[in-house]
Amino acid sequence: MRRVATLAGAVKFIEAAGFCTLFPVANVPLPSLYCAATGRDADDGVMFDEHFEKIWHWKDELPRRRRAYYAKYFRGKGTFISREYLPYFLVMREAATTPEDHERFYQQGRIHDDARAIWRALAEYGPLATLELRHACKMETTAGNVRFKRAILDLQCLLAVSHFGSEQETGAWASGKYELTSRAFPGETAAAFEIEPQEARAMLAAQFVQLNSGRQSMQLARLFGWTKAQAEAALRAANGDILLEKPRRKRSA
């Protein structure tokens, strides 16, 4: 397979995979953009070279240009989800939201107060870089930074927040920017409201089988956090027990 050498090539790779990781992740049997760009095996480890710098830039540019969703998702590690498959993930996670849904999620016990504060700040101010966002949420201190990292990770694992580029806030590494998924990818969010959960799981299972032939229901359940029964039902659907049609949807700009 030819190495991924350009941003456009990265988009094609993510779209073909449906979902993948930025770097190889232990116990996550998915392709990684790093391996596709370097031609290295997952067991070779990560080298900090020109390939690393290139894909590190891509993980900021791809969501900023709305070419792919990126967040720390699988095992809390960098994950890409194609625009085609994002609605299915949102349905699976019950995360098709509006910017004002932070209170509903808090009342349901799905997020803690710190995550609610971050969500509310993004809803009010739009995309914010890390330091700006911490300031808006009054998490400027060292202890506040610990709380921020925990809360922003929770929001990413819920798919409520997307990376959305970067900003040079200090003389060190550029800070990541964040945006609500519902505003970064409005077309995909709207499409999710038209999809049933069992259909979403079946579509994700079908794509997972394409990426990992021979994988069984327990591997699928562990990866997506499903019950064994949900995984087995999704695999049966993926194998053709029911007919699935991908919903037509308007792509966001």
N, C-alpha and C positions, 0 to 999 in steps of 0.2 A: 504494500500500500504506500502511495506517495505521501511524503511528509506534508503536514499543514504548514504553509509558509507565509500566509497573508491573513489579514482580518477576514476577507471574503471567504477564504478557505476554512477559517475557523467556524464561520457561520454555517457553511455546508456540512462540516463535520458534526456540529451540534444538531443540526436539523436531521441528519441521517441517523444519529444515535438516539435522538429524542430527548435523552437526558444523560449526562455524564459528569465526571468530576474534573476539577481543575488539575489537581495532582493525583497520583494513585493514592487510594485510601484503603487501609487494611480492612478486610472483611466487607468491602463494598465491591461486588463483582461487576463493575461498570468500566467502560473505557474512560481514559483521561485525556484531556487536551494536551497535557504535558508530553505524554508518550507519543501522541499523534504528531506533535511538533518536533520532537527530538529523535524519534525512531528508536528510543530506548525501551527496555522492558521495565515493567512496574517494579520488579525486584532490584533494579539497579540503583534505586534511590534518586534523590533530586539534586541536581548540580546547579549552583548559582552562576550561570553563564549567560550568554546573549539570548539563548532560547528562553531561559527563565524570565529575563527582563521583558522579552517580547510578549509572552503570554500573560505576564503580570499586568502589562498595559492593556492587553485585550480584555481581561476580566473587568476592567473599568469601562472601556469603550463600548463593548457589546451591549450591556444594559443601557448605557447612556444613549446610545443610538437606537435603542429598542429593537435590537436584532436578536437578543436572547435574554432570558431572565438569569440573574446570577445572585446567589446568596449562599450563606453557610447552612446547608440543609442536611444532606446525608452524613450522619455521625458528627454533625456540627462542622463539617468541612466544606470547602468551596465547591459549589455545584452549579452546573448550567442546566437549564431546562429550555427546550425550544419553544417558540411561540405556539406551535401546533399542539404540544403536549401540556402546556401550562394550564389550560382550563381543566384538564383531567386531574392534575395535581391539586388545583384549588378545590375541586369538588371532593376529592379524597380527604383533604385536610379540613373540609368544611370552612374554607377560608375565602370564599368569594364574598368580598366585603365592600362597604362604602367607606369614605374617609371618616365618617362620624361613628363608625361601629365600635370605637374603643370602649365606650361605656357598656355596650351590650356584652362584649367579650369579658370585660372586668366583672360585671354582675354575674355572668355565667361561670366565673372562676377559671376562665381559660388564660387570662393574663394577670400578672401582679401589678401593683400600683406604679412601679418604675416603668414597666412596659407601656402602661396606659399613658404615662406622662410623655414618653417618646412618641407614641402614636399621635397623641393630641398635638404635640409640637409640630410634627410633620404635616398634620391636617391643617394647622393654622398657617404655617410659614412656607410650606412647600419643601422641595429638596434642600437638605442641609448637610454640610460636612460635619465630621465627627465632633470637633471642638465647638462649633456653633451649636450643634444639637445638645451637647452636654451642658453648655451654658444656658440654653433655653430651658433645659430640664433641671437646672440647679444641681448638676452633678459634676462640678468643676474639680472637686478635691480628689485626692488619691482614693479615698474610700468611695467617693462618688463614681470614679472611673471603674472600679470593680463592679459596682451596681449597674453601671451603664453597659458594660460588656456582657453581663449576664442577661440583662433585659433585651438588648438588641439581638443577641443570639436567640432568645426565646421567640422574638418577633419574626426572625428569619426562618426558624424551624416551623413556625405557623404559616409561612409564606405570606405574611401580612406586609412585609417590608422587602424591598429589593435594593441591592447596590445600584447606584445611579451615577457612576463616574467617580472622579476624585478632584481634590482641590489642595493646592500647596498652601497649607495654613502655617507651617513652621519651616525652618531650614532643613528639617529631616525629611523622612519619607512623606509623600503626599498623603493626605487623609482621605479615606473613603467617604463618599457621599451616599445618602440614603433617601429613598422616596417610598411612599406607600405603593404597594403593588397595584392597587385599584386605580391609581392615577398614572403610574408608569406604563401599565398595560391594560387600558380600559376595555379594549375590544375583547381580549382574552378573559377578563373578569366578567364581562357581560355574557360571554358564551357559556361560562361555567354555570350560570343560573338555569340553563336549558338542558343540563346533562344530569342524569340520574347517577347516584353513587356506584351502583353495580356496573353501569356502563363504563364509568371512569376507571374502576379497578380492572375491568376486562381489557380495556385499551392499554393500560400500563402493563398488565401481565403479558399481553401479546407482544409488546415491544421488548419487554425484558427477556422473553423467550427467544426473540430474534437475536438479542445480544449475547445470550447465554443458553445455548442449546443444552438440554439435559438437566437444567436446574429444576428443582422440585419445589413443592408448595412451601416447605419450611424456610428455604432460602428467600423465597418471595415474601413470606410473612415477616421475616426478620428485617429485610431491607425496608419495607414500607410500613412496618408496624401494624400489620393486619393480624386478625385471628387466623388460625389454620383453616377454619371453615370459609372465611372470606377469600383466602388465597386459593383454596381448592375450587371454589365457585368461579373465581376470576380465571383460573387456568382452563376450566371446562368451557367457559364462554370464549376464551381466546382460541381454543382449539376448534371452535365452530359450532358449539352446541346451541348458540344463539347468533343471530345475524346482527352485526353492529354497523352502523353508518356514522361516519364522523360528521358532526354538526357543521352546517355552513355558518360562517360568522364573518362579520366585518372586521378586518384587521385594523388595529389602531395605527395612527400615523407614526 
